[in-house]
Amino acid sequence: MLLVAAIIIRRDFRLSTVTRIAPEGSVRADTIVRFAWHSVRGAVRYTIEVARPDGVPVASAATLGDTTIDVSTLALARGVNYRWTVTATDARGRVSRSPPVTFTVTR
């Protein structure tokens, strides 16, 4: 009788959490709002999503590796408490999403 044993080593690879830099709180902006965050090791793509307080999306943008995205204020009304998140994606499709943060455009 031949007994074969196999050992499977599984590593749980995860992207680190995305950390946002800006905007947060009150934002004075005439034409664009710049969204910025710290890079995530292994990420090849970042996507931001901006939504109204009721969850309705108003803007979405993606970048390949950059850690800033500019969004036109044409999509953003003055005095509304928007919330935004950034999602990092690695080459294998694994994602890390930041918790939402709020900001208000004051112009």
All heavy atoms as an XYZ file, in Angstrom:
820
protein
N       0.832     -1.159      0.000
C       0.000      0.000      0.000
C       0.889      1.239      0.000
O       1.778      1.365      0.809
C      -0.897     -0.015      1.235
C      -1.695      1.221      1.397
S      -2.597      1.170      2.948
C      -4.211      1.281      2.367
N       0.627      2.150     -0.915
C       1.396      3.372     -1.027
C       0.547      4.519     -0.510
O      -0.584      4.721     -0.937
C       1.760      3.608     -2.502
C       2.548      4.870     -2.802
C       3.881      4.849     -2.066
C       2.777      4.983     -4.290
N       1.073      5.270      0.424
C       0.360      6.395      1.020
C       1.058      7.676      0.584
O       2.255      7.830      0.761
C       0.365      6.280      2.543
C      -0.425      7.324      3.298
C      -1.883      7.297      2.897
C      -0.285      7.103      4.778
N       0.317      8.559     -0.024
C       0.886      9.818     -0.502
C       0.251     10.948      0.296
O      -0.960     11.012      0.444
C       0.593     10.022     -2.007
C       1.127     11.358     -2.471
C       1.177      8.891     -2.814
N       1.078     11.811      0.786
C       0.585     12.970      1.536
C       1.001     14.237      0.806
O       2.089     14.319      0.255
C       1.149     12.964      2.947
N       0.156     15.178      0.810
C       0.462     16.456      0.180
C       0.241     17.570      1.187
O      -0.709     17.532      1.964
C      -0.431     16.668     -1.031
N       1.125     18.498      1.164
C       0.976     19.667      2.027
C       0.706     20.854      1.116
O       1.468     21.122      0.186
C       2.246     19.912      2.857
C       2.505     18.726      3.773
C       2.122     21.195      3.636
C       3.801     18.830      4.524
N      -0.353     21.522      1.386
C      -0.709     22.701      0.611
C      -0.467     23.916      1.483
O      -1.031     24.022      2.580
C      -2.175     22.657      0.154
C      -2.386     21.443     -0.750
C      -2.545     23.946     -0.559
C      -3.821     21.213     -1.120
N       0.364     24.777      1.009
C       0.633     26.016      1.735
C      -0.122     27.114      1.015
O       0.071     27.357     -0.174
C       2.136     26.334      1.761
C       2.884     25.215      2.481
C       2.378     27.679      2.422
C       4.380     25.366      2.434
N      -0.973     27.752      1.744
C      -1.775     28.821      1.161
C      -1.439     30.120      1.857
O      -1.511     30.209      3.074
C      -3.258     28.527      1.331
C      -4.083     29.604      0.711
C      -5.534     29.283      0.742
N      -6.195     30.441      0.181
C      -7.386     30.830      0.511
N      -8.081     30.148      1.370
N      -7.912     31.882     -0.034
N      -1.068     31.067      1.083
C      -0.820     32.395      1.625
C      -2.007     33.268      1.272
O      -2.523     33.214      0.172
C       0.434     33.004      1.022
C       1.683     32.347      1.481
C       2.847     33.107      0.931
N       4.083     32.529      1.399
C       5.259     32.846      0.941
N       5.374     33.743     -0.009
N       6.336     32.278      1.417
N      -2.388     34.056      2.204
C      -3.498     34.968      1.974
C      -2.916     36.320      1.574
O      -2.502     37.094      2.416
C      -4.349     35.085      3.244
C      -5.637     35.831      3.000
O      -5.989     36.038      1.827
O      -6.278     36.218      3.979
N      -2.839     36.550      0.270
C      -2.307     37.805     -0.218
C      -3.423     38.834     -0.243
O      -4.467     38.610     -0.832
C      -1.740     37.631     -1.629
C      -0.508     36.786     -1.664
C      -0.571     35.468     -2.066
C       0.711     37.312     -1.278
C       0.563     34.687     -2.109
C       1.854     36.535     -1.311
C       1.785     35.222     -1.729
N      -3.180     39.955      0.378
C      -4.165     41.033      0.379
C      -3.465     42.346      0.114
O      -2.327     42.545      0.520
C      -4.866     41.122      1.736
C      -5.714     39.930      2.024
C      -6.420     40.100      3.318
N      -7.110     38.846      3.612
C      -7.987     38.708      4.546
N      -8.299     39.714      5.310
N      -8.568     37.548      4.744
N      -4.177     43.213     -0.522
C      -3.662     44.566     -0.688
C      -3.835     45.301      0.626
O      -4.791     45.067      1.363
C      -4.448     45.307     -1.779
C      -4.273     44.805     -3.195
C      -5.228     45.554     -4.113
C      -2.851     44.991     -3.658
N      -2.925     46.197      0.915
C      -3.098     46.997      2.125
C      -4.244     47.980      1.921
O      -4.691     48.225      0.802
C      -1.799     47.734      2.471
O      -1.414     48.577      1.405
N      -4.726     48.540      2.997
C      -5.861     49.458      2.942
C      -5.475     50.765      2.263
O      -4.395     51.296      2.499
C      -6.369     49.757      4.367
O      -6.713     48.516      4.982
C      -7.572     50.665      4.351
N      -6.363     51.267      1.448
C      -6.146     52.545      0.779
C      -6.352     53.662      1.791
O      -7.340     53.680      2.520
C      -7.134     52.729     -0.402
C      -6.897     54.046     -1.087
C      -7.026     51.586     -1.378
N      -5.424     54.608      1.818
C      -5.512     55.754      2.717
C      -5.675     57.020      1.889
O      -4.824     57.339      1.062
C      -4.236     55.873      3.571
O      -3.996     54.632      4.211
C      -4.375     56.964      4.600
N      -6.759     57.716      2.117
C      -7.031     58.940      1.371
C      -6.263     60.113      1.975
O      -5.992     60.138      3.155
C      -8.520     59.270      1.400
C      -9.369     58.257      0.683
C     -10.844     58.472      0.984
N     -11.149     58.812      2.355
C     -11.174     57.947      3.354
N     -10.898     56.695      3.153
N     -11.483     58.325      4.568
N      -5.982     61.105      1.131
C      -5.346     62.334      1.586
C      -6.340     63.495      1.494
O      -6.523     64.243      2.430
C      -4.093     62.653      0.747
C      -3.067     61.528      0.879
C      -3.490     63.986      1.154
C      -1.889     61.674     -0.058
N      -6.995     63.641      0.332
C      -7.890     64.782      0.133
C      -8.864     64.452     -0.991
O      -8.565     63.612     -1.842
C      -7.070     66.019     -0.235
N     -10.007     65.060     -1.070
C     -10.500     66.115     -0.190
C     -11.204     65.549      1.034
O     -11.661     64.406      1.029
C     -11.494     66.863     -1.076
C     -12.075     65.801     -1.954
C     -10.918     64.842     -2.199
N     -11.292     66.372      2.030
C     -12.037     66.039      3.243
C     -12.492     67.352      3.852
O     -11.751     68.331      3.852
C     -11.145     65.275      4.215
C     -11.879     64.774      5.430
C     -11.029     63.836      6.269
O      -9.853     63.622      5.967
O     -11.575     63.327      7.246
N     -13.713     67.371      4.351
C     -14.240     68.599      4.949
C     -14.682     69.583      3.888
O     -15.221     69.216      2.853
N     -14.404     70.852      4.116
C     -14.809     71.921      3.212
C     -13.730     72.132      2.149
O     -12.551     72.262      2.459
C     -15.007     73.207      4.018
O     -15.437     74.239      3.183
N     -14.153     72.161      0.873
C     -13.218     72.282     -0.242
C     -13.580     73.502     -1.069
O     -14.698     73.601     -1.574
C     -13.263     71.025     -1.143
C     -12.349     71.187     -2.339
C     -12.919     69.789     -0.353
N     -12.652     74.418     -1.210
C     -12.878     75.576     -2.078
C     -12.337     75.226     -3.458
O     -11.145     74.983     -3.618
C     -12.174     76.802     -1.520
C     -12.434     78.038     -2.324
C     -11.814     79.246     -1.667
N     -11.897     80.375     -2.542
C     -12.914     81.207     -2.598
N     -13.929     81.026     -1.790
N     -12.928     82.207     -3.434
N     -13.214     75.177     -4.446
C     -12.802     74.785     -5.794
C     -13.653     75.503     -6.829
O     -14.872     75.494     -6.739
C     -12.953     73.279     -5.954
N     -12.992     76.131     -7.802
C     -13.711     76.823     -8.869
C     -14.011     75.923    -10.058
O     -15.109     75.955    -10.597
C     -12.911     78.040     -9.343
C     -12.853     79.127     -8.288
O     -13.846     79.293     -7.555
O     -11.817     79.790     -8.187
N     -13.036     75.123    -10.494
C     -13.240     74.318    -11.692
C     -13.003     72.820    -11.490
O     -13.619     72.017    -12.170
C     -12.331     74.798    -12.837
O     -10.964     74.733    -12.402
C     -12.675     76.214    -13.258
N     -12.095     72.443    -10.577
C     -11.822     71.027    -10.342
C     -11.655     70.752     -8.853
O     -11.330     71.638     -8.075
C     -10.545     70.529    -11.069
C      -9.313     71.245    -10.527
C     -10.664     70.633    -12.559
C      -8.015     70.570    -10.857
N     -11.908     69.507     -8.499
C     -11.577     69.005     -7.169
C     -10.543     67.910     -7.388
O     -10.757     67.002     -8.191
C     -12.809     68.428     -6.436
C     -12.402     67.790     -5.118
C     -13.848     69.516     -6.203
N      -9.412     68.034     -6.711
C      -8.348     67.025     -6.836
C      -8.504     65.997     -5.721
O      -8.520     66.324     -4.550
C      -6.976     67.665     -6.761
C      -5.869     66.605     -6.718
C      -4.563     67.123     -7.168
N      -4.622     67.277     -8.621
C      -3.700     67.894     -9.326
N      -2.652     68.408     -8.744
N      -3.823     67.994    -10.632
N      -8.640     64.737     -6.124
C      -8.721     63.613     -5.195
C      -7.331     62.989     -5.120
O      -6.704     62.741     -6.153
C      -9.743     62.586     -5.684
C     -11.142     63.126     -5.670
C     -11.629     63.879     -6.724
C     -11.964     62.878     -4.590
C     -12.914     64.389     -6.705
C     -13.260     63.373     -4.558
C     -13.728     64.133     -5.614
N      -6.849     62.738     -3.904
C      -5.502     62.201     -3.723
C      -5.491     61.161     -2.618
O      -6.269     61.245     -1.665
C      -4.527     63.331     -3.395
N      -4.602     60.181     -2.742
C      -4.488     59.101     -1.759
C      -3.068     58.559     -1.802
O      -2.306     58.823     -2.734
C      -5.497     57.984     -2.062
C      -5.369     57.467     -3.453
C      -4.612     56.417     -3.879
C      -5.976     58.007     -4.628
N      -4.711     56.263     -5.240
C      -5.544     57.229     -5.730
C      -6.844     59.077     -4.868
C      -5.951     57.492     -7.030
C      -7.237     59.333     -6.165
C      -6.799     58.545     -7.224
N      -2.704     57.795     -0.783
C      -1.394     57.151     -0.734
C      -1.423     55.908     -1.619
O      -2.434     55.222     -1.695
C      -1.025     56.757      0.691
C      -0.815     57.939      1.582
N       0.309     58.725      1.520
C      -1.592     58.463      2.556
C       0.215     59.686      2.407
N      -0.926     59.558      3.044
N      -0.303     55.609     -2.250
C      -0.237     54.427     -3.111
C      -0.334     53.147     -2.276
O       0.002     53.129     -1.099
C       1.057     54.424     -3.931
O       2.168     54.326     -3.079
N      -0.825     52.114     -2.913
C      -0.943     50.788     -2.300
C       0.026     49.866     -3.032
O      -0.028     49.769     -4.261
C      -2.389     50.260     -2.407
C      -2.461     48.813     -1.940
C      -3.335     51.144     -1.623
N       0.899     49.215     -2.294
C       1.881     48.320     -2.915
C       1.170     47.226     -3.714
O       0.263     46.570     -3.201
C       2.757     47.695     -1.843
C       3.980     47.032     -2.417
C       4.966     46.763     -1.357
N       5.151     45.317     -1.287
C       5.695     44.702     -0.280
N       6.050     45.375      0.779
N       5.850     43.416     -0.308
N       1.544     47.084     -4.970
C       0.963     46.062     -5.833
C      -0.222     46.533     -6.660
O      -0.658     45.847     -7.571
N      -0.751     47.713     -6.351
C      -1.914     48.216     -7.098
C      -1.478     48.698     -8.479
O      -0.454     49.346     -8.633
C      -2.599     49.344     -6.346
N      -2.286     48.371     -9.486
C      -2.015     48.821    -10.851
C      -3.103     49.766    -11.365
O      -2.944     50.393    -12.401
C      -1.873     47.626    -11.824
C      -0.661     46.788    -11.465
C      -3.136     46.782    -11.865
N      -4.193     49.841    -10.618
C      -5.316     50.687    -11.032
C      -6.016     51.221     -9.786
O      -6.169     50.512     -8.792
C      -6.293     49.867    -11.859
C      -7.524     50.613    -12.302
C      -8.452     49.648    -13.044
N      -9.726     50.232    -13.298
C     -10.109     50.769    -14.440
N      -9.280     50.780    -15.455
N     -11.296     51.276    -14.589
N      -6.456     52.472     -9.863
C      -7.248     53.078     -8.807
C      -8.529     53.630     -9.420
O      -8.511     54.179    -10.518
C      -6.494     54.234     -8.142
C      -5.233     53.812     -7.438
C      -4.000     53.939     -8.058
C      -5.268     53.282     -6.156
C      -2.836     53.553     -7.423
C      -4.108     52.896     -5.508
C      -2.895     53.036     -6.145
O      -1.752     52.652     -5.508
N      -9.622     53.481     -8.707
C     -10.911     54.018     -9.151
C     -11.514     54.818     -8.007
O     -11.564     54.337     -6.874
C     -11.885     52.882     -9.530
O     -11.252     52.044    -10.500
C     -13.179     53.442    -10.095
N     -11.960     56.042     -8.308
C     -12.675     56.803     -7.292
C     -14.150     56.835     -7.651
O     -14.519     56.776     -8.828
C     -12.147     58.250     -7.122
C     -12.406     59.081     -8.374
C     -10.706     58.268     -6.702
C     -12.404     60.556     -8.101
N     -14.967     56.909     -6.623
C     -16.405     57.054     -6.798
C     -16.878     58.149     -5.860
O     -16.535     58.145     -4.679
C     -17.113     55.741     -6.496
C     -16.738     54.643     -7.470
C     -17.301     53.290     -7.092
O     -17.809     53.135     -5.963
O     -17.220     52.377     -7.932
N     -17.650     59.084     -6.418
C     -18.206     60.191     -5.647
C     -19.718     60.057     -5.684
O     -20.299     59.843     -6.743
C     -17.784     61.561     -6.235
C     -18.340     62.701     -5.396
C     -16.265     61.646     -6.354
N     -20.351     60.169     -4.509
C     -21.813     60.001     -4.442
C     -22.430     61.080     -3.559
O     -21.780     61.638     -2.680
C     -22.154     58.620     -3.888
N     -23.703     61.342     -3.830
C     -24.487     62.236     -2.979
C     -24.775     61.529     -1.658
O     -24.580     60.311     -1.540
C     -25.804     62.593     -3.667
C     -25.632     63.373     -4.935
C     -26.944     63.879     -5.492
N     -28.072     62.971     -5.306
C     -29.070     62.832     -6.153
N     -29.098     63.535     -7.252
N     -30.052     61.997     -5.914
N     -25.286     62.254     -0.668
C     -25.595     61.628      0.628
C     -26.596     60.478      0.529
O     -26.553     59.543      1.324
C     -26.172     62.770      1.458
C     -25.642     64.006      0.839
C     -25.493     63.696     -0.636
N     -27.481     60.513     -0.486
C     -28.466     59.431     -0.641
C     -27.897     58.235     -1.392
O     -28.609     57.280     -1.685
C     -29.730     59.946     -1.333
C     -29.468     60.518     -2.717
O     -28.315     60.444     -3.204
O     -30.417     61.051     -3.323
N     -26.584     58.275     -1.722
C     -25.927     57.160     -2.375
C     -25.911     57.201     -3.886
O     -25.295     56.352     -4.528
N     -26.584     58.165     -4.482
C     -26.613     58.271     -5.939
C     -25.238     58.734     -6.435
O     -24.744     59.776     -6.015
C     -27.703     59.262     -6.402
C     -27.626     59.498     -7.908
C     -29.074     58.769     -5.999
N     -24.601     57.954     -7.326
C     -23.280     58.341     -7.830
C     -23.355     59.573     -8.720
O     -24.298     59.722     -9.499
C     -22.814     57.128     -8.619
C     -23.979     56.223     -8.757
C     -25.055     56.680     -7.838
N     -22.364     60.459     -8.588
C     -22.305     61.657     -9.427
C     -21.028     61.709    -10.262
O     -20.970     62.433    -11.247
C     -22.438     62.956     -8.601
C     -23.810     63.054     -7.972
C     -21.346     63.057     -7.564
N     -20.003     60.960     -9.868
C     -18.755     60.951    -10.633
C     -17.992     59.671    -10.336
O     -18.065     59.128     -9.231
C     -17.902     62.161    -10.284
N     -17.278     59.216    -11.346
C     -16.412     58.049    -11.210
C     -15.261     58.246    -12.181
O     -15.460     58.745    -13.291
C     -17.188     56.772    -11.548
O     -16.354     55.650    -11.437
N     -14.065     57.893    -11.752
C     -12.897     58.035    -12.623
C     -11.875     56.990    -12.231
O     -11.852     56.517    -11.096
C     -12.313     59.441    -12.500
N     -11.019     56.621    -13.189
C      -9.998     55.605    -12.930
C      -8.655     56.088    -13.459
O      -8.589     56.910    -14.371
C     -10.386     54.293    -13.591
N      -7.595     55.562    -12.864
C      -6.242     55.882    -13.285
C      -5.378     54.632    -13.192
O      -5.630     53.760    -12.355
C      -5.642     57.018    -12.428
O      -4.329     57.299    -12.876
C      -5.623     56.668    -10.958
N      -4.401     54.542    -14.048
C      -3.489     53.394    -14.039
C      -2.217     53.759    -13.277
O      -1.235     54.190    -13.864
C      -3.151     52.962    -15.465
C      -4.330     52.513    -16.311
C      -3.896     52.204    -17.730
C      -5.000     51.303    -15.677
N      -2.275     53.618    -11.965
C      -1.097     53.822    -11.137
C      -0.952     55.182    -10.501
O      -0.277     55.307     -9.486
N      -1.513     56.241    -11.089
C      -1.409     57.560    -10.466
C      -2.204     57.585     -9.171
O      -3.168     56.836     -9.001
C      -1.945     58.649    -11.395
C      -1.059     58.866    -12.607
O       0.137     58.556    -12.519
O      -1.576     59.335    -13.633
N      -1.833     58.485     -8.271
C      -2.539     58.584     -6.993
C      -3.277     59.909     -6.847
O      -3.556     60.360     -5.740
C      -1.571     58.383     -5.813
O      -0.515     59.337     -5.918
C      -1.006     56.973     -5.808
N      -3.599     60.528     -7.968
C      -4.466     61.709     -7.977
C      -5.382     61.641     -9.187
O      -5.011     61.105    -10.236
C      -3.676     63.036     -8.046
O      -2.923     63.075     -9.245
C      -2.785     63.223     -6.840
N      -6.574     62.175     -9.021
C      -7.535     62.317    -10.120
C      -8.240     63.643     -9.932
O      -8.664     63.979     -8.827
C      -8.580     61.177    -10.132
C      -7.928     59.832    -10.461
C      -9.692     61.474    -11.135
C      -8.894     58.657    -10.437
N      -8.378     64.406    -11.010
C      -9.118     65.665    -10.977
C     -10.522     65.437    -11.517
O     -10.691     64.805    -12.562
C      -8.420     66.727    -11.824
C      -7.056     67.125    -11.269
O      -6.839     66.932    -10.057
O      -6.225     67.625    -12.035
N     -11.514     65.967    -10.802
C     -12.913     65.860    -11.216
C     -13.468     67.270    -11.372
O     -13.286     68.120    -10.489
C     -13.738     65.054    -10.185
C     -15.220     65.092    -10.534
C     -13.245     63.613    -10.128
N     -14.147     67.514    -12.476
C     -14.736     68.819    -12.734
C     -15.814     69.137    -11.710
O     -16.617     68.280    -11.336
C     -15.348     68.844    -14.135
O     -16.120     70.018    -14.316
N     -15.848     70.391    -11.294
C     -16.890     70.811    -10.352
C     -18.244     70.946    -11.040
O     -19.248     71.155    -10.354
C     -16.525     72.153     -9.679
O     -16.265     73.131    -10.695
C     -15.323     71.995     -8.767
N     -18.303     70.789    -12.369
C     -19.589     70.826    -13.063
C     -20.502     69.708    -12.564
O     -21.724     69.823    -12.601
C     -19.401     70.722    -14.577
C     -18.689     71.900    -15.241
C     -18.450     71.605    -16.715
C     -19.488     73.172    -15.059
N     -19.908     68.607    -12.104
C     -20.691     67.475    -11.604
C     -21.037     67.611    -10.125
O     -21.784     66.799     -9.589
C     -19.911     66.174    -11.822
N     -20.509     68.653     -9.469
C     -20.664     68.793     -8.020
C     -21.347     70.104     -7.667
O     -20.885     71.180     -8.045
C     -19.287     68.733     -7.338
C     -18.426     67.518     -7.677
C     -17.033     67.689     -7.105
C     -19.078     66.246     -7.169
N     -22.444     70.022     -6.939
C     -23.177     71.222     -6.517
C     -22.572     71.791     -5.236
O     -22.080     71.048     -4.386
C     -24.647     70.888     -6.290
N     -22.614     73.076     -5.104
C     -22.106     73.743     -3.914
C     -22.982     73.414     -2.700
O     -24.199     73.343     -2.800
C     -22.114     75.248     -4.141
C     -21.439     76.015     -3.052
C     -21.427     77.497     -3.296
N     -21.273     77.826     -4.704
C     -21.559     79.001     -5.216
N     -22.011     79.960     -4.460
N     -21.410     79.223     -6.490
N     -22.345     73.173     -1.552
C     -23.063     72.961     -0.303
C     -23.562     71.549     -0.045
O     -24.171     71.287      0.980
N     -23.317     70.607     -0.954
C     -23.765     69.221     -0.774
C     -22.646     68.426     -0.099
O     -21.479     68.553     -0.463
C     -24.128     68.570     -2.132
C     -24.476     67.105     -1.958
C     -25.279     69.331     -2.778
N     -22.992     67.615      0.893
C     -22.010     66.769      1.577
C     -21.809     65.479      0.792
O     -22.484     64.492      1.036
C     -22.467     66.436      2.996
C     -22.423     67.634      3.898
O     -21.498     68.422      3.829
N     -23.424     67.778      4.730
N     -20.879     65.495     -0.150
C     -20.576     64.315     -0.946
C     -19.725     63.339     -0.142
O     -19.056     63.717      0.810
C     -19.813     64.701     -2.211
C     -20.640     65.501     -3.168
C     -20.492     66.874     -3.255
C     -21.573     64.885     -3.981
C     -21.260     67.621     -4.136
C     -22.347     65.622     -4.862
C     -22.186     66.990     -4.932
O     -22.945     67.712     -5.803
N     -19.746     62.094     -0.547
C     -18.829     61.112      0.045
C     -18.081     60.456     -1.096
O     -18.603     60.302     -2.200
C     -19.563     60.088      0.891
C     -20.516     59.261      0.112
C     -21.310     58.326      0.960
N     -22.200     57.671      0.019
C     -22.626     56.464      0.111
N     -22.319     55.744      1.147
N     -23.404     55.936     -0.788
N     -16.828     60.092     -0.822
C     -16.039     59.465     -1.871
C     -15.220     58.315     -1.310
O     -14.907     58.270     -0.133
C     -15.162     60.473     -2.594
C     -13.962     60.985     -1.859
C     -13.935     61.904     -0.855
C     -12.597     60.620     -2.100
N     -12.656     62.137     -0.461
C     -11.803     61.357     -1.208
C     -11.973     59.748     -2.985
C     -10.420     61.254     -1.168
C     -10.590     59.645     -2.947
C      -9.834     60.390     -2.052
N     -14.934     57.373     -2.207
C     -14.086     56.235     -1.880
C     -13.077     56.046     -3.003
O     -13.306     56.495     -4.131
C     -14.887     54.923     -1.732
O     -15.565     54.653     -2.964
C     -15.891     54.997     -0.595
N     -11.984     55.413     -2.685
C     -11.007     55.032     -3.705
C     -10.780     53.534     -3.565
O     -10.709     53.002     -2.461
C      -9.688     55.828     -3.591
C      -9.029     55.646     -2.254
C      -8.737     55.476     -4.726
N     -10.738     52.851     -4.714
C     -10.520     51.412     -4.750
C      -9.221     51.129     -5.491
O      -9.022     51.611     -6.604
C     -11.677     50.705     -5.471
O     -12.897     51.014     -4.797
C     -11.485     49.201     -5.493
N      -8.342     50.357     -4.855
C      -7.091     49.923     -5.490
C      -7.300     48.510     -6.013
O      -7.912     47.678     -5.337
C      -5.958     49.938     -4.467
N      -6.796     48.234     -7.205
C      -6.900     46.899     -7.811
C      -5.507     46.452     -8.231
O      -4.767     47.224     -8.851
C      -7.821     46.935     -9.043
O      -9.081     47.502     -8.672
C      -8.037     45.543     -9.607
N      -5.159     45.196     -7.914
C      -3.855     44.693     -8.330
C      -3.985     43.922     -9.646
O      -5.083     43.799    -10.204
C      -3.181     43.859     -7.232
C      -3.814     42.502     -7.000
O      -4.748     42.108     -7.713
O      -3.354     41.809     -6.068
N      -2.875     43.400    -10.149
C      -2.854     42.722    -11.449
C      -3.705     41.454    -11.473
O      -4.135     41.008    -12.535
C      -1.417     42.382    -11.834
N      -3.981     40.880    -10.315
C      -4.811     39.669    -10.244
C      -6.286     39.972    -10.013
O      -7.090     39.069     -9.867
C      -4.309     38.763     -9.133
C      -2.949     38.197     -9.420
C      -2.556     37.217     -8.368
N      -1.276     36.630     -8.677
C      -0.669     35.791     -7.897
N      -1.209     35.430     -6.748
N       0.498     35.299     -8.239
N      -6.636     41.253     -9.939
C      -8.028     41.634     -9.750
C      -8.459     41.766     -8.295
O      -9.622     42.022     -8.016
N      -7.532     41.607     -7.361
C      -7.871     41.782     -5.941
C      -8.009     43.263     -5.656
O      -7.291     44.085     -6.218
C      -6.795     41.164     -5.060
C      -6.713     39.648     -5.228
C      -5.576     39.091     -4.438
N      -4.323     39.608     -4.985
C      -3.158     38.997     -4.864
N      -3.058     37.884     -4.194
N      -2.070     39.522     -5.393
N      -8.956     43.597     -4.798
C      -9.247     45.009     -4.536
C      -9.151     45.342     -3.053
O      -9.316     44.494     -2.189
C     -10.654     45.414     -5.051
C     -10.751     45.221     -6.541
C     -11.736     44.671     -4.323
N      -8.898     46.623     -2.811
C      -8.931     47.195     -1.472
C      -9.655     48.518     -1.592
O      -9.269     49.367     -2.402
C      -7.511     47.408     -0.941
O      -7.541     48.105      0.285
N     -10.720     48.698     -0.827
C     -11.519     49.918     -0.909
C     -11.391     50.699      0.384
O     -11.471     50.135      1.475
C     -12.981     49.592     -1.162
C     -13.849     50.849     -1.229
C     -15.235     50.525     -1.613
N     -15.178     50.053     -3.000
C     -16.224     49.928     -3.765
N     -17.410     50.198     -3.315
N     -16.096     49.494     -5.000
N     -11.235     51.993      0.248
C     -11.175     52.862      1.423
C     -12.563     53.021      2.009
O     -13.561     52.896      1.301
C     -10.636     54.237      1.035
O     -11.592     54.937      0.250
N     -12.647     53.320      3.295
C     -13.949     53.698      3.843
C     -14.341     55.063      3.262
O     -13.461     55.838      2.874
C     -13.712     53.787      5.349
C     -12.253     53.684      5.563
C     -11.603     53.272      4.288
N     -15.628     55.362      3.178
C     -16.039     56.652      2.605
C     -15.677     57.824      3.517
O     -15.620     57.683      4.735
C     -17.553     56.520      2.470
C     -17.944     55.406      3.353
C     -16.763     54.527      3.547
N     -15.413     58.950      2.892
C     -15.165     60.196      3.615
C     -16.011     61.275      2.952
O     -16.323     61.183      1.763
C     -13.660     60.562      3.611
C     -13.194     60.973      2.242
C     -13.350     61.629      4.634
N     -16.410     62.273      3.709
C     -17.279     63.322      3.145
C     -16.522     64.608      2.911
O     -15.522     64.903      3.561
C     -18.475     63.614      4.091
O     -17.985     64.048      5.346
C     -19.342     62.382      4.260
N     -17.022     65.355      1.935
C     -16.489     66.699      1.639
C     -17.617     67.531      1.069
O     -18.609     67.021      0.567
C     -15.303     66.631      0.673
C     -15.677     66.292     -0.733
C     -15.847     67.275     -1.681
C     -15.870     64.959     -1.103
C     -16.189     66.947     -2.981
C     -16.206     64.628     -2.402
C     -16.374     65.637     -3.340
N     -17.458     68.847      1.149
C     -18.426     69.806      0.635
C     -17.695     70.828     -0.218
O     -16.676     71.370      0.218
C     -19.145     70.533      1.774
O     -19.743     69.576      2.642
C     -20.203     71.485      1.266
N     -18.186     71.077     -1.415
C     -17.603     72.096     -2.285
C     -18.206     73.438     -1.891
O     -19.425     73.605     -1.847
C     -17.877     71.805     -3.773
C     -17.340     72.916     -4.651
C     -17.278     70.467     -4.172
N     -17.322     74.421     -1.602
C     -17.805     75.736     -1.201
C     -17.632     76.788     -2.276
O     -18.276     77.839     -2.222
C     -17.072     76.220      0.068
O     -15.672     76.314     -0.203
C     -17.335     75.285      1.224
N     -16.758     76.550     -3.236
C     -16.408     77.510     -4.308
C     -16.236     78.866     -3.757
O     -16.678     79.845     -3.852
C     -17.424     77.460     -5.433
C     -17.223     76.212     -6.242
C     -17.975     76.266     -7.534
N     -18.288     74.891     -7.858
C     -19.417     74.464     -8.325
N     -20.379     75.289     -8.567
N     -19.606     73.206     -8.572
